[in-house]
């Protein structure tokens, strides 16, 4: 198996809580709705976050965008000749 990076709403929530911010406060700092932030933290959005959204949240938290990604195992795909 190979490893790849995947967005983690759990990491976003952990970082927000470490900074002592409520969902409403972080959403306001990042210029987004609280509902949108909740959807990211619970990974409800099936397509995942847009890069500019992550950049705004990262700026608000003072962390790099990479802080929201976790390494996961990715199944290897068979190459057909």
C-alpha positions in Angstrom: 0.0 0.0 0.0 1.1 3.5 -0.7 0.5 6.5 1.5 -1.3 9.7 0.5 -2.5 12.9 2.2 -6.2 13.3 2.9 -8.1 16.3 4.4 -9.1 15.6 8.0 -12.0 17.6 9.6 -10.9 16.1 12.9 -7.5 17.9 12.6 -9.3 21.1 11.8 -11.4 20.8 14.9 -8.4 20.0 17.1 -6.5 23.0 15.8 -9.6 25.3 16.3 -10.0 24.0 19.9 -6.3 24.4 20.7 -6.6 28.1 19.7 -9.6 28.4 22.0 -11.9 29.4 19.2 -15.6 28.5 18.8 -16.9 27.5 15.4 -18.7 30.8 15.1 -15.5 32.8 15.9 -13.3 30.8 13.4 -15.9 31.1 10.7 -16.1 34.8 11.1 -12.3 35.1 11.1 -12.1 33.0 7.9 -15.0 34.8 6.2 -17.3 31.9 5.9 -20.5 30.6 7.5 -20.6 28.6 10.7 -22.5 25.9 8.8 -19.8 25.6 6.2 -17.2 25.2 8.9 -19.2 22.6 10.7 -19.5 20.7 7.4 -15.7 20.7 7.0 -15.1 19.6 10.6 -17.6 16.7 10.2 -16.4 16.0 6.7 -20.0 16.3 5.5 -18.9 18.0 2.3 -18.4 15.0 -0.1 -16.0 16.8 -2.4 -13.8 18.2 0.4 -12.8 21.8 0.9 -11.7 24.2 -1.8 -8.1 25.3 -1.6 -9.0 29.0 -1.1 -11.3 28.0 1.8 -8.5 26.1 3.5 -6.1 29.0 2.9 -8.5 31.4 4.7 -9.0 29.0 7.6 -5.2 28.4 7.9 -4.5 32.1 7.9 -7.2 32.6 10.6 -5.6 29.9 12.8 -2.0 30.9 12.0 -1.0 27.4 10.6 0.1 26.0 7.2 -2.6 24.4 5.1 -0.7 21.1 5.4 -1.8 21.0 9.1 -5.3 19.9 7.9 -4.0 16.8 6.1 -3.4 13.3 7.5 -1.4 10.5 5.9 -3.5 7.5 5.0 -3.0 4.2 3.3 -4.1 4.2 -0.3 -4.9 1.0 -2.1 -2.6 0.2 -5.0 -4.3 0.2 -8.3 -3.5 -2.6 -10.8 -1.9 -1.4 -14.0 -3.4 -3.2 -17.0 -1.3 -3.7 -20.0 
